[in-house]
Amino acid sequence: MACANCKIRAQYDKNPKSVIGRLWHFHTKFCPGFKAYLKSLSDEERAEICAKYDIK
């Protein structure tokens, strides 16, 4: 899925405080594509992603 290889997500990983990084993190709260991506993951992977990116 595109979310796994997202260039904007990579920017967040590189510098979470950048404008692009903060925009990516903000958009994860309401993006239907990202929510579908999370649902497609196993429980372990989902927990890992949620912990890494502080997603509830």
WOUR-V127838 format. One record per residue. N is the residue number from 1. SS is DSSP state (A for helix, B for strand, O for the rest). PSI is psi in whole degrees, -180 to 180 (none if undefined). OMEGA is omega in whole degrees, 0 to 359 (NA if undefined). Layout:
N;SS;PSI;OMEGA + N;SS;PSI;OMEGA
This chain:
1;O;153;184 + 2;A;-31;182 + 3;A;-31;181 + 4;A;-29;183 + 5;A;25;184 + 6;O;129;179 + 7;A;-31;179 + 8;A;-38;175 + 9;A;-39;177 + 10;A;-36;177 + 11;A;-40;177 + 12;A;-43;179 + 13;A;-37;182 + 14;A;-43;183 + 15;O;89;183 + 16;O;-22;183 + 17;O;0;177 + 18;O;160;180 + 19;A;-46;180 + 20;A;-43;179 + 21;A;-44;179 + 22;A;-36;177 + 23;A;-43;178 + 24;A;-48;182 + 25;A;-41;178 + 26;A;-43;185 + 27;A;-20;179 + 28;O;-19;181 + 29;O;-25;184 + 30;O;-4;184 + 31;O;118;180 + 32;A;-32;178 + 33;A;-42;179 + 34;A;-38;178 + 35;A;-39;177 + 36;A;-39;177 + 37;A;-46;179 + 38;A;-41;180 + 39;A;-27;182 + 40;A;-13;181 + 41;O;158;174 + 42;O;166;180 + 43;A;-40;180 + 44;A;-46;180 + 45;A;-42;180 + 46;A;-44;179 + 47;A;-39;179 + 48;A;-46;180 + 49;A;-45;181 + 50;A;-39;178 + 51;A;-43;182 + 52;A;-40;185 + 53;A;10;179 + 54;O;53;179 + 55;O;134;182 + 56;O;none;NA
